Amino acid sequence: MRKLKTIVSASLMLLIAQTSLQAQAVSAEDLKAQLVKDWERAKSYTLDYLNTMPADKYGLKPTDSIRSFAQQMLHLAQGNAGLMGSVSNQKPPFGMFDMEHSAGAQTKDSVVYYVSASYDYCINSVKNSDVNKWGEKVKAFGRFEETRLVMMMKTFEHQTHHRGQTTIYIRLAGVKPPNERLF
């Protein structure tokens, strides 16, 4: 009898554990929906940064040896297009010209345009991606070989990094930066 109770108890615990694990499973489509949601949030957050910085301060450089605010944001946009381009089957929204050093791209209106277009490109690339191909290896910049999912995550990391760098630029312009947005 005691042995039977032990077997029943163990079986019941195994069944509970298995049910619990199944309830916690995340599908590839769930992950895809979360990535889209995060990219949409990142776009909105970055647009807050762009709109917070006064137009006449887009050329601000904390020191001569680093990018201006406009150049940081253009670098972010180019990174979005270039990095996501390694996994997307869609053509980037703008050519891969050196926006960061293009005099015509430095105005607030131009920067907002390029940054917005780059986020739309990333959002649509994730939405239109085939989750069954996320494990495939791709090459970025001819030398980095990672899965499509990892490259999407690296793209997200890159934009977060450069947006974060511009917080000090906004403070140096005498303006309060937008509050953090995790959700």
Backbone as CSV, one residue per row, in Angstrom:
resi,resn,N_x,N_y,N_z,CA_x,CA_y,CA_z,C_x,C_y,C_z
1,MET,0.818,-1.190,0.000,0.000,0.000,0.000,0.865,1.258,0.000
2,ARG,1.903,1.217,0.822,2.783,2.373,0.907,3.462,2.634,-0.436
3,LYS,3.878,1.569,-1.098,4.531,1.675,-2.398,3.565,2.277,-3.416
4,LEU,2.303,1.866,-3.362,1.281,2.393,-4.267,1.079,3.892,-4.034
5,LYS,1.051,4.316,-2.785,0.901,5.745,-2.467,2.080,6.540,-3.019
6,THR,3.272,6.005,-2.887,4.472,6.674,-3.393,4.408,6.817,-4.911
7,ILE,3.997,5.758,-5.585,3.886,5.797,-7.044,2.814,6.795,-7.470
8,VAL,1.675,6.791,-6.810,0.587,7.733,-7.130,1.043,9.161,-6.871
9,SER,1.702,9.393,-5.736,2.194,10.733,-5.404,3.201,11.207,-6.441
10,ALA,4.125,10.343,-6.810,5.146,10.705,-7.808,4.492,10.980,-9.159
11,SER,3.536,10.167,-9.525,2.836,10.362,-10.797,2.067,11.671,-10.801
12,LEU,1.422,11.956,-9.674,0.663,13.202,-9.558,1.594,14.410,-9.648
13,MET,2.746,14.343,-8.969,3.703,15.457,-9.034,4.239,15.633,-10.453
14,LEU,4.506,14.534,-11.128,4.974,14.603,-12.509,3.914,15.220,-13.415
15,LEU,2.668,14.843,-13.232,1.569,15.391,-14.017,1.419,16.893,-13.762
16,ILE,1.506,17.320,-12.516,1.416,18.743,-12.170,2.581,19.510,-12.796
17,ALA,3.783,18.951,-12.690,4.955,19.611,-13.262,4.827,19.729,-14.779
18,GLN,4.378,18.678,-15.434,4.224,18.689,-16.881,3.172,19.712,-17.300
19,THR,2.049,19.747,-16.599,0.993,20.718,-16.895,1.511,22.132,-16.694
20,SER,2.273,22.337,-15.635,2.835,23.650,-15.337,3.788,24.082,-16.447
21,LEU,4.631,23.163,-16.898,5.565,23.484,-17.972,4.829,23.816,-19.266
22,GLN,3.784,23.078,-19.566,3.027,23.351,-20.784,2.357,24.713,-20.716
23,ALA,1.882,25.091,-19.555,1.212,26.383,-19.404,2.197,27.535,-19.572
24,GLN,3.481,27.285,-19.344,4.487,28.330,-19.441,5.151,28.398,-20.805
25,ALA,4.836,27.496,-21.686,5.469,27.479,-22.999,5.113,28.736,-23.782
26,VAL,6.086,29.245,-24.501,5.894,30.417,-25.349,6.119,29.982,-26.789
27,SER,5.167,30.267,-27.631,5.304,29.877,-29.031,6.152,30.899,-29.777
28,ALA,6.619,30.505,-30.927,7.391,31.419,-31.775,6.532,32.614,-32.184
29,GLU,5.259,32.387,-32.405,4.358,33.495,-32.763,4.169,34.466,-31.596
30,ASP,4.147,33.932,-30.353,4.092,34.801,-29.171,5.341,35.671,-29.095
31,LEU,6.490,35.050,-29.337,7.755,35.778,-29.322,7.772,36.856,-30.406
32,LYS,7.295,36.507,-31.569,7.224,37.460,-32.677,6.341,38.655,-32.308
33,ALA,5.184,38.390,-31.715,4.275,39.466,-31.305,4.937,40.364,-30.264
34,GLN,5.702,39.766,-29.343,6.399,40.566,-28.331,7.480,41.424,-28.966
35,LEU,8.215,40.864,-29.921,9.251,41.646,-30.614,8.639,42.835,-31.351
36,VAL,7.526,42.628,-32.012,6.843,43.728,-32.704,6.428,44.792,-31.688
37,LYS,5.856,44.355,-30.589,5.427,45.287,-29.531,6.623,46.086,-29.002
38,ASP,7.753,45.420,-28.787,8.947,46.103,-28.287,9.501,47.095,-29.305
39,TRP,9.493,46.716,-30.585,9.960,47.647,-31.623,9.040,48.865,-31.715
40,GLU,7.733,48.654,-31.590,6.792,49.789,-31.633,7.019,50.718,-30.438
41,ARG,7.268,50.144,-29.275,7.568,50.937,-28.079,8.876,51.698,-28.259
42,ALA,9.887,51.039,-28.804,11.187,51.684,-29.026,11.057,52.853,-30.006
43,LYS,10.245,52.677,-31.031,10.043,53.767,-31.988,9.405,54.972,-31.296
44,SER,8.363,54.730,-30.549,7.669,55.805,-29.855,8.601,56.504,-28.867
45,TYR,9.382,55.733,-28.151,10.322,56.272,-27.170,11.392,57.125,-27.862
46,THR,11.920,56.634,-28.962,12.948,57.378,-29.695,12.367,58.656,-30.294
47,LEU,11.136,58.596,-30.791,10.503,59.818,-31.298,10.329,60.840,-30.180
48,ASP,10.067,60.386,-28.968,10.019,61.307,-27.826,11.373,62.002,-27.649
49,TYR,12.450,61.249,-27.787,13.789,61.835,-27.701,13.982,62.882,-28.802
50,LEU,13.611,62.527,-30.010,13.796,63.436,-31.137,12.973,64.704,-30.967
51,ASN,11.771,64.568,-30.444,10.901,65.726,-30.261,11.266,66.545,-29.033
52,THR,11.942,65.936,-28.070,12.380,66.651,-26.873,13.566,67.572,-27.181
53,MET,14.457,67.115,-28.042,15.636,67.917,-28.369,15.223,69.086,-29.259
54,PRO,15.543,70.326,-28.848,15.214,71.486,-29.682,15.899,71.393,-31.052
55,ALA,15.217,71.824,-32.085,15.733,71.721,-33.456,17.093,72.392,-33.608
56,ASP,17.295,73.497,-32.911,18.568,74.212,-33.052,19.708,73.547,-32.282
57,LYS,19.444,72.446,-31.603,20.474,71.726,-30.842,20.841,70.383,-31.476
58,TYR,20.322,70.090,-32.644,20.631,68.813,-33.284,22.114,68.687,-33.634
59,GLY,22.814,69.778,-33.755,24.250,69.759,-34.041,25.114,69.691,-32.793
60,LEU,24.492,69.646,-31.627,25.223,69.636,-30.359,26.118,68.415,-30.230
61,LYS,27.382,68.672,-29.851,28.354,67.623,-29.555,28.891,67.876,-28.156
62,PRO,28.812,66.909,-27.264,29.382,67.114,-25.933,30.884,67.417,-25.981
63,THR,31.601,66.784,-26.902,33.013,67.091,-27.178,33.203,66.972,-28.683
64,ASP,34.289,67.572,-29.168,34.538,67.565,-30.618,34.786,66.177,-31.193
65,SER,35.229,65.246,-30.381,35.641,63.940,-30.896,34.510,62.927,-31.030
66,ILE,33.267,63.324,-30.727,32.163,62.363,-30.841,31.070,62.916,-31.747
67,ARG,30.097,62.065,-32.048,28.996,62.437,-32.933,28.122,63.521,-32.310
68,SER,27.491,64.291,-33.186,26.464,65.228,-32.739,25.198,64.426,-32.419
69,PHE,24.222,65.090,-31.821,22.940,64.452,-31.542,22.348,63.900,-32.842
70,ALA,22.326,64.725,-33.897,21.781,64.280,-35.185,22.558,63.076,-35.711
71,GLN,23.874,63.109,-35.619,24.685,61.999,-36.116,24.429,60.718,-35.325
72,GLN,24.254,60.829,-34.013,23.939,59.638,-33.206,22.635,59.008,-33.684
73,MET,21.633,59.849,-33.883,20.328,59.326,-34.288,20.359,58.798,-35.728
74,LEU,21.135,59.426,-36.587,21.269,58.912,-37.951,22.040,57.596,-37.956
75,HIS,23.020,57.489,-37.072,23.745,56.224,-36.928,22.797,55.129,-36.443
76,LEU,21.936,55.468,-35.499,20.916,54.537,-35.017,20.051,54.061,-36.192
77,ALA,19.582,55.008,-37.004,18.720,54.672,-38.149,19.451,53.779,-39.144
78,GLN,20.699,54.127,-39.430,21.469,53.326,-40.378,21.729,51.932,-39.815
79,GLY,21.976,51.851,-38.509,22.158,50.544,-37.873,20.899,49.707,-37.946
80,ASN,19.741,50.344,-37.697,18.472,49.613,-37.807,18.338,48.988,-39.188
81,ALA,18.584,49.796,-40.216,18.424,49.309,-41.596,19.488,48.278,-41.960
82,GLY,20.728,48.552,-41.591,21.815,47.653,-41.966,21.771,46.321,-41.237
83,LEU,21.583,46.372,-39.933,21.557,45.132,-39.157,20.311,44.303,-39.466
84,MET,19.154,44.951,-39.507,17.929,44.209,-39.801,17.937,43.738,-41.261
85,GLY,18.625,44.477,-42.104,18.736,44.067,-43.504,19.405,42.719,-43.679
86,SER,20.224,42.313,-42.696,20.892,41.015,-42.799,19.934,39.853,-42.573
87,VAL,18.739,40.134,-42.026,17.773,39.062,-41.778,16.473,39.241,-42.544
88,SER,16.265,40.422,-43.058,14.996,40.725,-43.721,15.058,40.420,-45.209
89,ASN,13.915,40.054,-45.741,13.805,39.859,-47.181,13.323,41.142,-47.856
90,GLN,13.201,42.210,-47.068,12.725,43.488,-47.590,13.896,44.436,-47.796
91,LYS,13.769,45.267,-48.817,14.799,46.258,-49.117,14.725,47.382,-48.081
92,PRO,15.877,47.839,-47.556,15.869,48.958,-46.601,15.211,50.199,-47.206
93,PRO,14.644,51.053,-46.351,13.864,52.194,-46.828,14.693,53.286,-47.495
94,PHE,15.973,53.272,-47.276,16.853,54.280,-47.874,18.169,53.599,-48.182
95,GLY,18.910,54.154,-49.110,20.197,53.560,-49.457,21.144,53.611,-48.274
96,MET,22.189,52.899,-48.379,23.146,52.848,-47.277,24.213,53.940,-47.433
97,PHE,23.782,55.141,-47.856,24.723,56.247,-47.950,25.096,56.713,-46.540
98,ASP,26.135,57.451,-46.428,26.643,57.887,-45.129,25.827,59.061,-44.604
99,MET,24.633,58.776,-44.112,23.725,59.813,-43.600,24.375,60.623,-42.497
100,GLU,25.115,59.938,-41.691,25.732,60.545,-40.525,26.614,61.752,-40.888
101,HIS,27.198,61.709,-42.070,28.074,62.795,-42.497,27.485,63.608,-43.646
102,SER,26.256,63.352,-43.989,25.583,64.097,-45.051,24.984,65.379,-44.474
103,ALA,25.414,66.531,-44.984,24.931,67.815,-44.469,23.411,67.929,-44.593
104,GLY,22.845,67.390,-45.662,21.407,67.488,-45.889,20.557,66.642,-44.960
105,ALA,21.193,65.704,-44.260,20.437,64.805,-43.380,20.433,65.273,-41.927
106,GLN,21.097,66.365,-41.618,21.321,66.766,-40.226,20.181,67.563,-39.586
107,THR,19.221,68.014,-40.364,18.139,68.815,-39.788,17.186,67.929,-38.991
108,LYS,16.444,68.543,-38.092,15.502,67.791,-37.271,14.504,67.029,-38.141
109,ASP,13.940,67.689,-39.149,12.959,67.022,-40.012,13.551,65.801,-40.711
110,SER,14.786,65.936,-41.207,15.433,64.811,-41.891,15.729,63.669,-40.929
111,VAL,16.247,64.010,-39.763,16.578,62.979,-38.784,15.314,62.224,-38.369
112,VAL,14.255,62.959,-38.087,12.987,62.313,-37.697,12.502,61.394,-38.821
113,TYR,12.606,61.851,-40.061,12.177,61.036,-41.201,12.974,59.724,-41.260
114,TYR,14.316,59.823,-41.250,15.151,58.626,-41.388,14.982,57.673,-40.204
115,VAL,14.912,58.225,-39.010,14.750,57.371,-37.828,13.390,56.671,-37.870
116,SER,12.330,57.412,-38.181,10.988,56.803,-38.275,10.956,55.705,-39.331
117,ALA,11.522,56.008,-40.483,11.535,55.016,-41.568,12.307,53.768,-41.156
118,SER,13.382,53.945,-40.411,14.176,52.780,-39.996,13.401,51.906,-39.008
119,TYR,12.652,52.540,-38.114,11.843,51.755,-37.176,10.700,51.045,-37.902
120,ASP,10.057,51.725,-38.824,8.994,51.078,-39.602,9.542,49.869,-40.352
121,TYR,10.746,50.009,-40.880,11.403,48.907,-41.587,11.621,47.718,-40.640
122,CYS,12.128,48.001,-39.438,12.374,46.927,-38.468,11.073,46.258,-38.039
123,ILE,10.060,47.066,-37.762,8.759,46.522,-37.338,8.186,45.634,-38.427
124,ASN,8.191,46.108,-39.660,7.654,45.312,-40.772,8.502,44.084,-41.063
125,SER,9.806,44.201,-40.872,10.683,43.042,-41.087,10.360,41.928,-40.102
126,VAL,10.125,42.288,-38.842,9.767,41.272,-37.846,8.382,40.716,-38.157
127,LYS,7.416,41.606,-38.430,6.049,41.155,-38.730,6.013,40.182,-39.897
128,ASN,6.810,40.452,-40.923,6.778,39.640,-42.150,7.780,38.495,-42.151
129,SER,8.490,38.321,-41.048,9.489,37.252,-41.011,8.823,35.894,-40.787
130,ASP,9.507,34.884,-41.250,9.053,33.504,-41.081,9.747,32.939,-39.847
131,VAL,8.995,32.721,-38.774,9.584,32.241,-37.525,10.293,30.900,-37.704
132,ASN,9.911,30.154,-38.709,10.564,28.865,-38.968,11.986,29.035,-39.481
133,LYS,12.347,30.261,-39.880,13.695,30.530,-40.388,14.552,31.286,-39.370
134,TRP,14.026,31.539,-38.192,14.761,32.312,-37.195,16.025,31.601,-36.710
135,GLY,16.088,30.308,-36.848,17.275,29.558,-36.435,18.342,29.484,-37.507
136,GLU,18.046,29.937,-38.720,19.025,29.919,-39.821,20.138,30.913,-39.547
137,LYS,21.342,30.528,-39.906,22.502,31.418,-39.747,22.568,32.366,-40.948
138,VAL,22.908,33.620,-40.638,23.125,34.640,-41.667,24.438,35.338,-41.355
139,LYS,24.987,36.017,-42.355,26.213,36.778,-42.150,25.889,38.255,-42.127
140,ALA,26.456,38.939,-41.171,26.316,40.392,-41.087,27.687,41.002,-41.334
141,PHE,27.716,41.997,-42.181,28.953,42.710,-42.504,30.040,41.778,-43.024
142,GLY,29.614,40.659,-43.605,30.549,39.721,-44.204,31.416,38.944,-43.238
143,ARG,31.179,39.106,-41.911,32.069,38.408,-40.987,31.405,37.831,-39.745
144,PHE,30.252,38.340,-39.360,29.572,37.840,-38.170,28.487,36.866,-38.587
145,GLU,28.579,35.636,-38.111,27.580,34.637,-38.455,26.741,34.340,-37.216
146,GLU,25.470,34.683,-37.301,24.540,34.486,-36.197,23.198,34.030,-36.767
147,THR,22.307,33.587,-35.897,20.976,33.228,-36.365,20.181,34.502,-36.665
148,ARG,19.135,34.343,-37.425,18.269,35.482,-37.741,17.699,36.101,-36.460
149,LEU,17.295,35.259,-35.513,16.748,35.781,-34.260,17.800,36.581,-33.502
150,VAL,19.005,36.080,-33.414,20.070,36.804,-32.720,20.337,38.146,-33.412
151,MET,20.325,38.179,-34.728,20.560,39.445,-35.430,19.425,40.438,-35.170
152,MET,18.189,39.953,-35.059,17.084,40.858,-34.711,17.319,41.432,-33.318
153,MET,17.792,40.595,-32.410,18.031,41.051,-31.049,19.228,42.007,-30.991
154,LYS,20.252,41.756,-31.789,21.417,42.651,-31.843,20.997,44.019,-32.401
155,THR,20.114,44.016,-33.372,19.615,45.276,-33.925,18.896,46.067,-32.841
156,PHE,18.075,45.389,-32.068,17.352,46.062,-30.984,18.334,46.605,-29.945
157,GLU,19.330,45.828,-29.613,20.344,46.265,-28.647,21.072,47.514,-29.158
158,HIS,21.406,47.533,-30.434,22.137,48.663,-31.020,21.338,49.953,-30.912
159,GLN,20.048,49.917,-31.260,19.258,51.144,-31.206,19.084,51.621,-29.772
160,THR,18.933,50.686,-28.843,18.795,51.049,-27.434,20.064,51.738,-26.939
161,HIS,21.196,51.215,-27.316,22.493,51.772,-26.920,22.642,53.225,-27.390
162,HIS,22.365,53.456,-28.660,22.572,54.807,-29.202,21.510,55.797,-28.730
163,ARG,20.286,55.351,-28.557,19.284,56.250,-27.978,19.724,56.643,-26.570
164,GLY,20.167,55.669,-25.797,20.619,55.927,-24.435,21.774,56.921,-24.382
165,GLN,22.674,56.838,-25.347,23.791,57.780,-25.374,23.318,59.219,-25.522
166,THR,22.206,59.418,-26.200,21.760,60.792,-26.448,21.091,61.436,-25.240
167,THR,20.893,60.690,-24.173,20.316,61.275,-22.958,21.179,62.433,-22.469
168,ILE,22.486,62.255,-22.482,23.381,63.313,-21.999,23.323,64.533,-22.922
169,TYR,23.133,64.334,-24.218,23.028,65.452,-25.151,21.818,66.325,-24.791
170,ILE,20.706,65.653,-24.504,19.477,66.382,-24.160,19.681,67.152,-22.863
171,ARG,20.325,66.530,-21.889,20.604,67.220,-20.622,21.530,68.414,-20.836
172,LEU,22.550,68.250,-21.689,23.463,69.356,-21.972,22.758,70.512,-22.693
173,ALA,21.674,70.191,-23.384,20.879,71.235,-24.048,19.957,71.936,-23.050
174,GLY,19.984,71.509,-21.795,19.168,72.130,-20.757,17.732,71.647,-20.719
175,VAL,17.496,70.457,-21.268,16.146,69.908,-21.349,16.112,68.587,-20.579
176,LYS,14.977,68.280,-19.994,14.795,67.005,-19.290,14.470,65.912,-20.313
177,PRO,15.242,64.835,-20.312,14.961,63.746,-21.264,13.675,63.001,-20.914
178,PRO,13.102,62.313,-21.881,11.887,61.514,-21.604,12.158,60.463,-20.531
179,ASN,11.111,60.148,-19.788,11.225,59.084,-18.793,11.357,57.727,-19.485
180,GLU,11.989,56.794,-18.777,12.185,55.441,-19.298,10.842,54.785,-19.594
181,ARG,10.842,53.967,-20.637,9.637,53.207,-21.026,9.992,51.739,-21.154
182,LEU,9.619,50.969,-20.171,9.839,49.533,-20.275,8.652,48.817,-20.882
183,PHE,7.469,49.440,-20.790,6.257,48.787,-21.275,5.462,49.743,-22.140
